[in-house]
Amino acid sequence: MNSAAQPTTPFAETMVETDPARIHRLFEGQQPKALALRGSSAAERIAKLKRLRELMFEKREAIHAACHADFAKPAAEVEVTEILPVVAEAHHAMRKLKSWMKPKRKRPTLLMFGTSAEVRTEPRGVCLIISPWNYPINLSLGPLVSAIAAGNTVILKPSEMTPHCAAFLQEFLAELFDEDEVAVVQGAVQTSQTLLELPFDHIFFTGSPAVGRIVMGAAAKHLTSVTLELGGKSPVIVDRSAKIKTAATTLIWGKFANNGQTCIAPDYVYVHEAIRDEFIAACREALDALYGPREKLAENDDYCRIVNTKHYERVRGLLDDAIERGAKLPVGTVPANDDRFLAPTLLTQVNEDARIMEEEIFGPLLPILSYTDIEQPIASINARPKPLALYVYATDNDVIETVLSRTSAGGSCVNQAMMHFLHGQLPFGGVNNSGIGNSHGHYGYMAFSHERSVLRDRFSLAFLFRPPYNAFTRWFIRFAVRWLS
């Protein structure tokens, strides 16, 4: 049997929930450690990040094996999408942490003449990271890098749907940290519920908008701050001025990497009617170039699988519903097997009422719709919840600016797909339904930090604003109000 088609061990079904008493002990045990870490130096934090980065290189074969066991992800794709983002995040934090930690001086306003002020960053404290299954290593350790850089303790709950990766994370982090600083807990709904009952200082959640609402509701009970990296339907506009081959190649890679199980994957494409047929032909060529002959794709080790049977059936249901409503398949076939293999599939003539146009696909299906006026896709995008990503392909700058200025999204790429995730100087996050807050680089450091204002009085005139309000102070207050207005 080809390695890409090997079944996974189904221990998501038998995973034991973590004892709630142990979760409470871990939480309580991290309280004093979090207080101690407030005084940790940049050098101490950098040393931890360096050990994490070095151990990732040492364990790369184990990471490959875990990702393959969970969804047959090829080793090269594991390197690019799981290992590279984490080591790059750690490297960037190690280079910049000293400057991030320095108090930032603030010039006084006229009203604050005679004072000095600064903003300090301090750790939030005991943090919870709940990570997803689609990039189980990357989306667990990336936020952890930021949390450690900011000086926090962490309880991490990886997804139960990628049990081999979850087991790896537990062993990996136990080698790096004592549990009073970083602990991993395994489990599903019951474990998550137990965790969310606790008054964490910050929660970092990556997952669906539906579960994000549950996390935010639980956090609200304790007024816990949150970072929510959610999802949504990330649209694409391909203008008639676009370089068609570039658009097809980058979109095909962005859509079908990880079998489409990516929160910022292109979810549906609006292509100008004038280039529609040429664009579809270019997509066919791009698929052949990336994955070889379509009839042999099921044997290709470079193409991974849907994570489990439940999600396979969900994505298959979206495809069946679209076809029943009149969709055509210029590329792809209706699968006839149940080994969680779904070929890259392009759909045209998709009914706007089809489920595939309402639900986040999270699989290798790409609806292609056409338009003649840029107002059409803009109106359609704005009628839906704000997406995590939006992509526009054009060489006409007026079109690009029109799309960017008249839509809203967590992040965008022009003539590229998904690459903004890897840019360490850019914030990564959603907006409204697609998320709250940002991560990566300095933005990730700030997500796990509290900005503390510090003002020092030197020779301010504050005493002139206090009672007793005699004739002079009343005159001075009126003068100050007029002068400062």
VOPAGU-2260 file (C-alpha; in pm, 1 decimal, decimal comma):
REM VOPAGU-2260
SITE   aa  ch    i         X         Y         Z
SITE  MET   A    0       0,0       0,0       0,0
SITE  ASN   A    1     125,7     349,2     -83,7
SITE  SER   A    2     237,6     534,6     230,0
SITE  ALA   A    3       7,3     830,0     160,9
SITE  ALA   A    4    -294,4     604,2     181,7
SITE  GLN   A    5    -206,5     428,8     505,5
SITE  PRO   A    6    -481,9     449,1     766,9
SITE  THR   A    7    -414,3     623,9    1094,4
SITE  THR   A    8    -441,6     475,4    1439,0
SITE  PRO   A    9    -788,8     573,7    1562,3
SITE  PHE   A   10    -689,5     672,2    1912,8
SITE  ALA   A   11    -884,6     998,4    1891,1
SITE  GLU   A   12   -1180,2     771,2    1966,6
SITE  THR   A   13   -1012,9     625,8    2275,4
SITE  MET   A   14    -833,0     932,8    2405,8
SITE  VAL   A   15    -884,0     963,9    2780,3
SITE  GLU   A   16    -993,0    1297,5    2920,3
SITE  THR   A   17    -752,1    1457,5    3166,3
SITE  ASP   A   18    -864,3    1425,6    3526,0
SITE  PRO   A   19   -1016,7    1762,2    3629,2
SITE  ALA   A   20    -829,2    1740,8    3960,1
SITE  ARG   A   21    -498,1    1727,3    3771,5
SITE  ILE   A   22    -596,7    2029,3    3562,8
SITE  HIS   A   23    -671,8    2224,6    3880,8
SITE  ARG   A   24    -337,8    2119,2    4032,6
SITE  LEU   A   25    -152,4    2232,2    3721,2
SITE  PHE   A   26    -332,0    2565,5    3721,4
SITE  GLU   A   27    -263,9    2626,3    4089,3
SITE  GLY   A   28      97,0    2511,9    4050,9
SITE  GLN   A   29     160,3    2767,1    3778,1
SITE  GLN   A   30      41,3    3062,8    3987,3
SITE  PRO   A   31     364,1    3112,1    4188,5
SITE  LYS   A   32     577,9    3039,3    3882,9
SITE  ALA   A   33     394,3    3309,4    3686,7
SITE  LEU   A   34     471,0    3559,5    3962,8
SITE  ALA   A   35     838,3    3460,6    3959,2
SITE  LEU   A   36     860,7    3492,9    3580,3
SITE  ARG   A   37     760,7    3859,0    3595,8
SITE  GLY   A   38    1119,5    3931,0    3685,5
SITE  SER   A   39    1274,7    3707,1    3420,3
SITE  SER   A   40    1531,5    3870,7    3196,1
SITE  ALA   A   41    1547,2    3879,2    2818,6
SITE  ALA   A   42    1851,0    3649,2    2832,2
SITE  GLU   A   43    1658,7    3388,3    3033,2
SITE  ARG   A   44    1365,8    3390,4    2794,8
SITE  ILE   A   45    1590,6    3381,9    2488,3
SITE  ALA   A   46    1768,5    3075,9    2628,4
SITE  LYS   A   47    1435,0    2892,6    2650,4
SITE  LEU   A   48    1344,7    2985,1    2293,2
SITE  LYS   A   49    1685,3    2871,9    2174,3
SITE  ARG   A   50    1641,1    2531,6    2338,9
SITE  LEU   A   51    1295,5    2498,3    2184,1
SITE  ARG   A   52    1426,4    2580,5    1838,4
SITE  GLU   A   53    1721,7    2341,8    1868,8
SITE  LEU   A   54    1502,5    2057,6    1993,5
SITE  MET   A   55    1266,6    2105,6    1697,8
SITE  PHE   A   56    1558,9    2039,6    1464,9
SITE  GLU   A   57    1658,4    1733,8    1666,9
SITE  LYS   A   58    1301,3    1599,8    1662,6
SITE  ARG   A   59    1214,4    1681,4    1302,9
SITE  GLU   A   60    1187,2    1314,0    1204,7
SITE  ALA   A   61     945,5    1255,4    1492,9
SITE  ILE   A   62     740,6    1553,8    1374,3
SITE  HIS   A   63     732,1    1410,6    1022,4
SITE  ALA   A   64     614,0    1075,8    1155,8
SITE  ALA   A   65     343,3    1223,7    1378,2
SITE  CYS   A   66     199,5    1440,6    1099,7
SITE  HIS   A   67     204,5    1152,1     856,2
SITE  ALA   A   68      33,8     923,6    1105,1
SITE  ASP   A   69    -246,0    1173,5    1161,1
SITE  PHE   A   70    -320,1    1276,2     800,8
SITE  ALA   A   71     -49,9    1147,9     570,5
SITE  LYS   A   72     113,8    1487,2     537,0
SITE  PRO   A   73     432,5    1465,8     324,7
SITE  ALA   A   74     761,4    1541,9     498,8
SITE  ALA   A   75     845,9    1838,9     277,2
SITE  GLU   A   76     508,9    1997,2     352,4
SITE  VAL   A   77     565,5    1934,7     723,2
SITE  GLU   A   78     895,5    2122,5     697,7
SITE  VAL   A   79     734,5    2420,1     522,7
SITE  THR   A   80     406,8    2445,0     714,8
SITE  GLU   A   81     483,1    2302,6    1060,4
SITE  ILE   A   82     852,9    2341,6    1139,8
SITE  LEU   A   83     960,6    2649,5     941,6
SITE  PRO   A   84     698,9    2889,6    1088,2
SITE  VAL   A   85     786,8    2793,2    1445,5
SITE  VAL   A   86    1164,6    2814,8    1413,0
SITE  ALA   A   87    1128,8    3143,4    1222,1
SITE  GLU   A   88     902,1    3277,2    1497,3
SITE  ALA   A   89    1151,8    3173,7    1764,0
SITE  HIS   A   90    1446,2    3320,7    1572,6
SITE  HIS   A   91    1266,4    3651,9    1523,9
SITE  ALA   A   92    1170,1    3672,4    1891,5
SITE  MET   A   93    1526,1    3593,2    2000,6
SITE  ARG   A   94    1661,7    3878,3    1787,0
SITE  LYS   A   95    1403,5    4135,8    1891,6
SITE  LEU   A   96    1312,6    4047,1    2249,3
SITE  LYS   A   97    1549,4    4286,4    2424,8
SITE  SER   A   98    1403,5    4582,9    2237,8
SITE  TRP   A   99    1047,2    4460,1    2288,9
SITE  MET   A  100    1102,1    4441,9    2664,5
SITE  LYS   A  101    1251,4    4789,4    2701,6
SITE  PRO   A  102    1013,9    5048,4    2852,9
SITE  LYS   A  103     896,5    5293,4    2586,0
SITE  ARG   A  104     932,8    5658,0    2687,1
SITE  LYS   A  105     636,3    5885,2    2610,7
SITE  ARG   A  106     664,5    6260,1    2570,5
SITE  PRO   A  107     436,1    6458,0    2802,1
SITE  THR   A  108     131,2    6637,0    2670,6
SITE  LEU   A  109      85,7    7003,7    2758,7
SITE  LEU   A  110    -139,4    6907,7    3047,0
SITE  MET   A  111     129,4    6670,7    3178,6
SITE  PHE   A  112     413,7    6924,3    3170,0
SITE  GLY   A  113     650,4    6845,7    3454,9
SITE  THR   A  114     605,6    6467,4    3443,0
SITE  SER   A  115     782,5    6180,3    3272,8
SITE  ALA   A  116     606,5    5869,2    3145,6
SITE  GLU   A  117     673,4    5528,4    2999,6
SITE  VAL   A  118     491,0    5213,7    2892,3
SITE  ARG   A  119     618,5    4884,2    3025,4
SITE  THR   A  120     518,7    4537,4    2909,3
SITE  GLU   A  121     454,6    4277,7    3174,4
SITE  PRO   A  122     350,3    3912,5    3143,0
SITE  ARG   A  123     -20,7    3841,7    3157,7
SITE  GLY   A  124      41,3    3544,8    3387,1
SITE  VAL   A  125    -105,9    3195,3    3357,5
SITE  CYS   A  126    -218,2    3144,6    2998,5
SITE  LEU   A  127    -421,3    2882,3    2816,2
SITE  ILE   A  128    -348,8    2786,6    2455,6
SITE  ILE   A  129    -609,5    2571,8    2278,9
SITE  SER   A  130    -471,3    2467,9    1941,5
SITE  PRO   A  131    -639,4    2313,2    1635,0
SITE  TRP   A  132    -579,3    1996,8    1437,2
SITE  ASN   A  133    -506,5    2129,8    1089,5
SITE  TYR   A  134    -152,4    2250,9    1166,0
SITE  PRO   A  135    -109,2    2086,0    1505,0
SITE  ILE   A  136     260,9    2160,2    1558,9
SITE  ASN   A  137     275,7    2508,0    1405,6
SITE  LEU   A  138     -40,7    2640,4    1570,7
SITE  SER   A  139      56,2    2500,5    1910,3
SITE  LEU   A  140     421,0    2602,4    1929,4
SITE  GLY   A  141     390,0    2934,2    1742,9
SITE  PRO   A  142     169,8    3092,0    2012,9
SITE  LEU   A  143     382,1    2921,8    2279,2
SITE  VAL   A  144     691,6    3101,0    2148,2
SITE  SER   A  145     514,1    3434,4    2196,5
SITE  ALA   A  146     390,5    3336,0    2542,6
SITE  ILE   A  147     739,0    3232,4    2657,5
SITE  ALA   A  148     894,7    3545,1    2505,2
SITE  ALA   A  149     648,7    3753,5    2706,9
SITE  GLY   A  150     733,2    3568,6    3030,1
SITE  ASN   A  151     417,9    3366,1    3094,5
SITE  THR   A  152     333,6    3016,4    3207,9
SITE  VAL   A  153     117,6    2806,8    2975,6
SITE  ILE   A  154    -122,3    2516,5    2980,4
SITE  LEU   A  155    -154,1    2383,7    2625,3
SITE  LYS   A  156    -442,4    2167,9    2504,7
SITE  PRO   A  157    -370,5    2028,9    2158,4
SITE  SER   A  158    -646,0    1887,9    1942,7
SITE  GLU   A  159    -766,5    1536,0    2013,5
SITE  MET   A  160    -823,7    1486,9    1638,3
SITE  THR   A  161    -450,2    1464,5    1568,6
SITE  PRO   A  162    -353,3    1230,2    1851,5
SITE  HIS   A  163      -4,4    1145,3    1728,7
SITE  CYS   A  164      89,7    1512,5    1710,3
SITE  ALA   A  165     -69,7    1572,4    2049,9
SITE  ALA   A  166     135,6    1290,3    2199,7
SITE  PHE   A  167     448,9    1431,9    2039,3
SITE  LEU   A  168     379,4    1777,2    2183,7
SITE  GLN   A  169     337,5    1637,0    2532,8
SITE  GLU   A  170     668,4    1451,2    2517,1
SITE  PHE   A  171     848,7    1738,1    2343,0
SITE  LEU   A  172     745,0    2007,0    2590,7
SITE  ALA   A  173     805,9    1783,3    2892,4
SITE  GLU   A  174    1166,2    1762,8    2775,6
SITE  LEU   A  175    1192,2    2143,1    2770,7
SITE  PHE   A  176     986,8    2267,3    3064,4
SITE  ASP   A  177     869,5    2171,2    3409,9
SITE  GLU   A  178     492,0    2152,9    3436,5
SITE  ASP   A  179     480,6    2459,4    3660,4
SITE  GLU   A  180     586,6    2658,8    3352,5
SITE  VAL   A  181     448,4    2471,2    3050,4
SITE  ALA   A  182     211,1    2175,5    3075,9
SITE  VAL   A  183      19,9    1979,4    2812,4
SITE  VAL   A  184    -321,8    1829,3    2885,0
SITE  GLN   A  185    -492,9    1580,5    2657,3
SITE  GLY   A  186    -862,5    1533,8    2599,9
SITE  ALA   A  187   -1166,7    1653,4    2409,8
SITE  VAL   A  188   -1480,5    1841,1    2511,3
SITE  GLN   A  189   -1475,3    1755,1    2881,4
SITE  THR   A  190   -1113,7    1864,8    2920,6
SITE  SER   A  191   -1180,8    2188,5    2732,7
SITE  GLN   A  192   -1481,3    2261,3    2954,0
SITE  THR   A  193   -1276,5    2205,4    3269,3
SITE  LEU   A  194   -1004,4    2437,0    3142,3
SITE  LEU   A  195   -1249,5    2709,9    3044,1
SITE  GLU   A  196   -1397,0    2715,1    3393,9
SITE  LEU   A  197   -1065,4    2840,4    3532,9
SITE  PRO   A  198    -972,5    3210,2    3565,6
SITE  PHE   A  199    -677,5    3218,7    3327,9
SITE  ASP   A  200    -503,4    3551,3    3271,8
SITE  HIS   A  201    -521,6    3506,2    2894,6
SITE  ILE   A  202    -666,7    3254,0    2650,9
SITE  PHE   A  203    -527,4    3202,3    2300,7
SITE  PHE   A  204    -767,2    2996,1    2090,7
SITE  THR   A  205    -736,7    2886,3    1730,0
SITE  GLY   A  206   -1039,7    2719,3    1575,4
SITE  SER   A  207   -1384,2    2776,5    1433,1
SITE  PRO   A  208   -1599,8    3085,5    1491,9
SITE  ALA   A  209   -1864,5    2865,1    1656,0
SITE  VAL   A  210   -1625,4    2736,0    1920,9
SITE  GLY   A  211   -1463,4    3078,7    1944,7
SITE  ARG   A  212   -1794,2    3214,6    2072,5
SITE  ILE   A  213   -1796,7    2947,9    2344,2
SITE  VAL   A  214   -1440,9    3034,6    2445,6
SITE  MET   A  215   -1519,2    3405,6    2455,7
SITE  GLY   A  216   -1832,8    3343,2    2662,4
SITE  ALA   A  217   -1636,2    3139,2    2915,7
SITE  ALA   A  218   -1359,7    3400,7    2929,3
SITE  ALA   A  219   -1616,1    3674,9    2992,5
SITE  LYS   A  220   -1716,2    3513,8    3322,1
SITE  HIS   A  221   -1367,5    3589,2    3456,5
SITE  LEU   A  222   -1302,7    3900,2    3242,0
SITE  THR   A  223   -1014,2    3706,6    3089,6
SITE  SER   A  224    -852,6    3860,7    2784,3
SITE  VAL   A  225    -859,2    3652,7    2466,2
SITE  THR   A  226    -689,2    3614,6    2132,9
SITE  LEU   A  227    -917,6    3432,1    1891,3
SITE  GLU   A  228    -782,7    3313,4    1559,0
SITE  LEU   A  229   -1088,8    3183,2    1381,5
SITE  GLY   A  230   -1173,9    3129,8    1016,7
SITE  GLY   A  231   -1439,5    3204,3     763,4
SITE  LYS   A  232   -1471,6    3198,1     389,1
SITE  SER   A  233   -1162,2    3364,2     245,4
SITE  PRO   A  234   -1249,6    3504,2     -99,1
SITE  VAL   A  235   -1037,5    3559,3    -408,6
SITE  ILE   A  236   -1085,8    3811,6    -687,2
SITE  VAL   A  237    -902,4    3748,8   -1015,6
SITE  ASP   A  238    -927,0    4061,6   -1229,7
SITE  ARG   A  239    -901,7    4057,4   -1608,9
SITE  SER   A  240    -566,8    4239,8   -1570,9
SITE  ALA   A  241    -420,2    3955,3   -1362,5
SITE  LYS   A  242    -127,0    3742,5   -1471,5
SITE  ILE   A  243    -329,9    3428,2   -1518,5
SITE  LYS   A  244     -52,6    3171,5   -1479,2
SITE  THR   A  245      70,0    3335,7   -1157,5
SITE  ALA   A  246    -283,9    3349,9   -1020,4
SITE  ALA   A  247    -355,8    2986,2   -1103,4
SITE  THR   A  248     -25,8    2850,2    -971,2
SITE  THR   A  249     -32,4    3031,7    -637,3
SITE  LEU   A  250    -403,8    2972,8    -578,8
SITE  ILE   A  251    -380,1    2602,7    -657,2
SITE  TRP   A  252     -91,6    2565,3    -413,4
SITE  GLY   A  253    -266,7    2776,0    -148,7
SITE  LYS   A  254    -593,7    2590,0    -182,7
SITE  PHE   A  255    -475,6    2229,1    -199,5
SITE  ALA   A  256    -178,0    2232,0      37,7
SITE  ASN   A  257    -272,7    2030,5     345,8
SITE  ASN   A  258    -569,6    1901,1     141,8
SITE  GLY   A  259    -740,1    2237,8     174,9
SITE  GLN   A  260    -746,7    2216,2     554,8
SITE  THR   A  261    -610,2    2566,4     610,6
SITE  CYS   A  262    -791,2    2854,5     778,6
SITE  ILE   A  263    -656,5    3108,2     527,4
SITE  ALA   A  264    -691,9    2885,1     221,3
SITE  PRO   A  265    -873,0    3043,2     -74,5
SITE  ASP   A  266   -1234,5    2939,9     -19,3
SITE  TYR   A  267   -1400,0    3062,0    -339,1
SITE  VAL   A  268   -1285,5    3255,8    -645,0
SITE  TYR   A  269   -1448,3    3533,9    -842,7
SITE  VAL   A  270   -1278,8    3548,5   -1183,5
SITE  HIS   A  271   -1357,4    3802,4   -1453,5
SITE  GLU   A  272   -1575,7    3650,8   -1723,3
SITE  ALA   A  273   -1332,3    3757,9   -1995,3
SITE  ILE   A  274   -1056,8    3528,1   -1861,0
SITE  ARG   A  275   -1265,4    3255,6   -1694,2
SITE  ASP   A  276   -1192,8    2971,7   -1938,2
SITE  GLU   A  277    -825,3    3061,0   -1965,4
SITE  PHE   A  278    -798,9    3072,3   -1584,3
SITE  ILE   A  279    -958,1    2726,9   -1543,9
SITE  ALA   A  280    -722,5    2584,5   -1807,2
SITE  ALA   A  281    -427,5    2736,4   -1620,0
SITE  CYS   A  282    -554,0    2577,5   -1296,3
SITE  ARG   A  283    -556,5    2236,5   -1467,1
SITE  GLU   A  284    -196,5    2289,0   -1577,6
SITE  ALA   A  285     -94,8    2402,0   -1230,0
SITE  LEU   A  286    -249,4    2092,2   -1073,4
SITE  ASP   A  287     -63,8    1866,6   -1315,7
SITE  ALA   A  288     262,4    2049,5   -1245,1
SITE  LEU   A  289     222,3    2027,3    -865,5
SITE  TYR   A  290      78,2    1679,2    -823,7
SITE  GLY   A  291     129,6    1492,9   -1150,1
SITE  PRO   A  292    -131,8    1298,5   -1349,2
SITE  ARG   A  293    -474,1    1323,6   -1186,6
SITE  GLU   A  294    -548,2     956,1   -1241,9
SITE  LYS   A  295    -249,1     866,5   -1021,0
SITE  LEU   A  296    -307,0    1131,2    -755,1
SITE  ALA   A  297    -428,9     880,3    -495,1
SITE  GLU   A  298     -81,5     724,6    -506,4
SITE  ASN   A  299     103,8    1057,0    -472,8
SITE  ASP   A  300     292,1    1097,6    -144,9
SITE  ASP   A  301     288,1    1476,8    -187,6
SITE  TYR   A  302     -87,8    1496,7    -136,5
SITE  CYS   A  303    -223,1    1442,2     213,6
SITE  ARG   A  304    -562,1    1325,4     342,7
SITE  ILE   A  305    -866,9    1462,0     521,4
SITE  VAL   A  306    -797,9    1435,3     893,8
SITE  ASN   A  307   -1070,4    1183,4     979,8
SITE  THR   A  308   -1385,5    1015,1     852,1
SITE  LYS   A  309   -1618,4    1271,5    1010,0
SITE  HIS   A  310   -1459,8    1560,4     822,1
SITE  TYR   A  311   -1430,8    1353,3     505,5
SITE  GLU   A  312   -1806,0    1296,2     512,6
SITE  ARG   A  313   -1869,5    1664,6     585,4
SITE  VAL   A  314   -1663,5    1782,1     285,1
SITE  ARG   A  315   -1811,2    1507,2      68,8
SITE  GLY   A  316   -2157,1    1633,3     172,7
SITE  LEU   A  317   -2069,3    1985,3      54,3
SITE  LEU   A  318   -1965,1    1844,8    -282,7
SITE  ASP   A  319   -2276,4    1631,0    -320,3
SITE  ASP   A  320   -2503,9    1922,3    -228,4
SITE  ALA   A  321   -2334,7    2152,7    -480,8
SITE  ILE   A  322   -2370,7    1895,4    -758,8
SITE  GLU   A  323   -2737,3    1839,1    -674,3
SITE  ARG   A  324   -2789,5    2214,4    -713,1
SITE  GLY   A  325   -2633,8    2220,5   -1059,3
SITE  ALA   A  326   -2258,8    2264,3   -1002,6
SITE  LYS   A  327   -2021,7    2128,8   -1268,3
SITE  LEU   A  328   -1675,2    1980,3   -1217,5
SITE  PRO   A  329   -1427,4    2094,0   -1484,2
SITE  VAL   A  330   -1157,2    1938,1   -1264,5
SITE  GLY   A  331   -1208,8    1658,2   -1013,2
SITE  THR   A  332   -1434,9    1358,7    -968,4
SITE  VAL   A  333   -1689,6    1246,4    -715,5
SITE  PRO   A  334   -1491,2    1007,1    -491,6
SITE  ALA   A  335   -1590,6     643,2    -484,2
SITE  ASN   A  336   -1382,8     535,2    -184,7
SITE  ASP   A  337   -1373,2     595,6     186,4
SITE  ASP   A  338   -1000,3     617,3     262,9
SITE  ARG   A  339   -1035,1     993,8     322,9
SITE  PHE   A  340    -897,5    1076,8     -21,0
SITE  LEU   A  341   -1057,3    1370,5    -201,0
SITE  ALA   A  342    -896,8    1486,2    -524,1
SITE  PRO   A  343    -842,6    1857,0    -592,8
SITE  THR   A  344   -1178,4    1967,4    -728,3
SITE  LEU   A  345   -1281,8    2283,2    -912,6
SITE  LEU   A  346   -1651,8    2364,2    -931,0
SITE  THR   A  347   -1830,2    2600,1   -1169,6
SITE  GLN   A  348   -2194,8    2705,1   -1205,5
SITE  VAL   A  349   -2223,2    2693,2    -827,0
SITE  ASN   A  350   -2557,1    2804,7    -686,6
SITE  GLU   A  351   -2512,5    3089,0    -434,8
SITE  ASP   A  352   -2757,0    2903,6    -207,2
SITE  ALA   A  353   -2546,3    2587,2    -199,5
SITE  ARG   A  354   -2397,8    2489,3     136,6
SITE  ILE   A  355   -2050,2    2518,7     -12,1
SITE  MET   A  356   -2110,0    2894,6     -46,1
SITE  GLU   A  357   -2232,7    2926,7     312,4
SITE  GLU   A  358   -1998,4    2704,7     514,8
SITE  GLU   A  359   -1620,8    2722,1     542,6
SITE  ILE   A  360   -1506,5    2438,4     316,5
SITE  PHE   A  361   -1185,0    2327,5     487,7
SITE  GLY   A  362   -1120,8    2071,8     216,9
SITE  PRO   A  363    -998,5    2040,3    -144,2
SITE  LEU   A  364   -1301,4    2195,5    -316,7
SITE  LEU   A  365   -1276,1    2532,2    -492,7
SITE  PRO   A  366   -1587,0    2704,3    -631,8
SITE  ILE   A  367   -1513,3    2935,7    -926,0
SITE  LEU   A  368   -1767,1    3206,8   -1000,6
SITE  SER   A  369   -1748,7    3468,1   -1274,0
SITE  TYR   A  370   -1826,4    3839,2   -1277,9
SITE  THR   A  371   -1832,3    4124,8   -1526,4
SITE  ASP   A  372   -1833,5    4423,4   -1288,9
SITE  ILE   A  373   -1607,2    4453,4    -982,4
SITE  GLU   A  374   -1909,3    4572,8    -785,0
SITE  GLN   A  375   -2051,4    4217,9    -798,8
SITE  PRO   A  376   -1780,7    4035,2    -599,4
SITE  ILE   A  377   -1735,8    4329,7    -362,6
SITE  ALA   A  378   -2106,4    4327,5    -279,9
SITE  SER   A  379   -2104,3    3951,4    -231,5
SITE  ILE   A  380   -1799,2    3960,7      -3,7
SITE  ASN   A  381   -1943,8    4243,4     204,6
SITE  ALA   A  382   -2271,3    4053,8     245,4
SITE  ARG   A  383   -2086,3    3773,8     428,8
SITE  PRO   A  384   -1906,9    3781,3     766,3
SITE  LYS   A  385   -1561,8    3939,9     747,8
SITE  PRO   A  386   -1308,3    3676,3     637,9
SITE  LEU   A  387    -972,3    3587,1     786,9
SITE  ALA   A  388    -803,1    3650,3     451,0
SITE  LEU   A  389    -882,9    3805,2     114,1
SITE  TYR   A  390    -675,2    3769,6    -202,3
SITE  VAL   A  391    -677,4    3987,3    -511,2
SITE  TYR   A  392    -495,4    3920,9    -838,2
SITE  ALA   A  393    -454,9    4217,6   -1070,4
SITE  THR   A  394    -196,5    4442,5   -1230,8
SITE  ASP   A  395    -440,2    4733,1   -1242,1
SITE  ASN   A  396    -366,4    4932,8    -925,5
SITE  ASP   A  397    -706,8    5099,8    -933,4
SITE  VAL   A  398    -872,4    4759,6    -909,7
SITE  ILE   A  399    -640,6    4652,2    -627,8
SITE  GLU   A  400    -708,3    4967,5    -425,2
SITE  THR   A  401   -1081,7    4944,0    -490,3
SITE  VAL   A  402   -1093,2    4590,0    -351,9
SITE  LEU   A  403    -871,5    4663,4     -51,0
SITE  SER   A  404   -1046,3    4987,6      44,1
SITE  ARG   A  405   -1401,8    4862,5       2,4
SITE  THR   A  406   -1374,8    4524,6     176,3
SITE  SER   A  407   -1259,0    4413,0     520,9
SITE  ALA   A  408   -1048,4    4109,7     609,5
SITE  GLY   A  409    -802,6    3998,6     872,4
SITE  GLY   A  410    -518,8    4007,5     618,2
SITE  SER   A  411    -468,4    4016,9     243,3
SITE  CYS   A  412    -221,9    3927,7     -28,1
SITE  VAL   A  413    -195,5    4088,0    -370,2
SITE  ASN   A  414     -90,5    3846,8    -646,1
SITE  GLN   A  415      -9,9    3580,7    -389,2
SITE  ALA   A  416    -193,2    3353,2    -145,1
SITE  MET   A  417    -131,9    3278,9     223,6
SITE  MET   A  418     225,4    3412,7     234,8
SITE  HIS   A  419     134,7    3692,3     476,5
SITE  PHE   A  420     121,1    3425,3     748,6
SITE  LEU   A  421     498,9    3382,6     725,0
SITE  HIS   A  422     583,5    3754,5     740,7
SITE  GLY   A  423     718,5    3805,4    1091,3
SITE  GLN   A  424     667,1    4182,2    1085,2
SITE  LEU   A  425     297,2    4164,4     999,7
SITE  PRO   A  426      10,1    4109,9    1242,4
SITE  PHE   A  427    -181,4    3789,6    1181,5
SITE  GLY   A  428    -541,7    3777,1    1295,7
SITE  GLY   A  429    -902,5    3814,4    1203,0
SITE  VAL   A  430   -1173,0    4074,0    1236,5
SITE  ASN   A  431   -1508,8    4018,4    1406,3
SITE  ASN   A  432   -1631,7    3673,8    1299,2
SITE  SER   A  433   -1284,9    3569,7    1182,8
SITE  GLY   A  434   -1106,9    3660,9    1503,7
SITE  ILE   A  435   -1003,2    3904,1    1774,3
SITE  GLY   A  436    -646,7    4019,4    1831,4
SITE  ASN   A  437    -324,5    3939,1    1648,7
SITE  SER   A  438     -25,4    3708,1    1667,6
SITE  HIS   A  439     323,0    3665,2    1522,1
SITE  GLY   A  440     637,3    3861,2    1600,5
SITE  HIS   A  441     590,3    4170,3    1812,7
SITE  TYR   A  442     213,3    4136,5    1778,6
SITE  GLY   A  443     226,5    3789,5    1933,1
SITE  TYR   A  444     448,5    3917,5    2212,1
SITE  MET   A  445     196,5    4193,3    2281,3
SITE  ALA   A  446     -94,9    3948,6    2277,3
SITE  PHE   A  447      60,6    3777,5    2580,2
SITE  SER   A  448     166,2    4104,4    2746,4
SITE  HIS   A  449      -6,5    4377,2    2942,1
SITE  GLU   A  450      91,3    4734,1    2859,2
SITE  ARG   A  451     140,4    4911,0    3191,0
SITE  SER   A  452     147,2    5290,4    3205,3
SITE  VAL   A  453     393,4    5446,2    3449,6
SITE  LEU   A  454     394,9    5820,7    3523,6
SITE  ARG   A  455     652,7    5995,9    3741,1
SITE  ASP   A  456     584,7    6341,0    3878,4
SITE  ARG   A  457     878,2    6577,7    3874,3
SITE  PHE   A  458     747,2    6934,6    3898,4
SITE  SER   A  459     395,8    6923,0    3758,3
SITE  LEU   A  460     128,6    7183,2    3827,8
SITE  ALA   A  461    -124,9    6925,7    3943,2
SITE  PHE   A  462    -160,8    7098,5    4280,4
SITE  LEU   A  463    -323,0    7395,0    4103,9
SITE  PHE   A  464    -619,7    7177,5    4006,5
SITE  ARG   A  465    -700,6    7076,6    4365,5
SITE  PRO   A  466    -907,8    7247,1    4635,6
SITE  PRO   A  467    -933,7    7488,4    4796,0
SITE  TYR   A  468   -1073,8    7658,7    4486,3
SITE  ASN   A  469    -979,1    8017,8    4557,7
SITE  ALA   A  470    -989,6    8299,9    4307,3
SITE  PHE   A  471    -649,5    8215,2    4161,2
SITE  THR   A  472    -712,1    7839,3    4117,7
SITE  ARG   A  473   -1050,4    7905,7    3958,9
SITE  TRP   A  474    -886,4    8150,8    3718,8
SITE  PHE   A  475    -606,2    7901,7    3642,5
SITE  ILE   A  476    -846,3    7613,9    3575,6
SITE  ARG   A  477   -1053,2    7827,2    3337,2
SITE  PHE   A  478    -734,9    7944,7    3165,0
SITE  ALA   A  479    -605,2    7586,8    3132,7
SITE  VAL   A  480    -932,9    7456,6    2990,1
SITE  ARG   A  481    -940,8    7735,6    2728,5
SITE  TRP   A  482    -569,0    7703,7    2649,5
SITE  LEU   A  483    -584,1    7325,9    2602,0
SITE  SER   A  484    -908,1    7320,8    2402,3
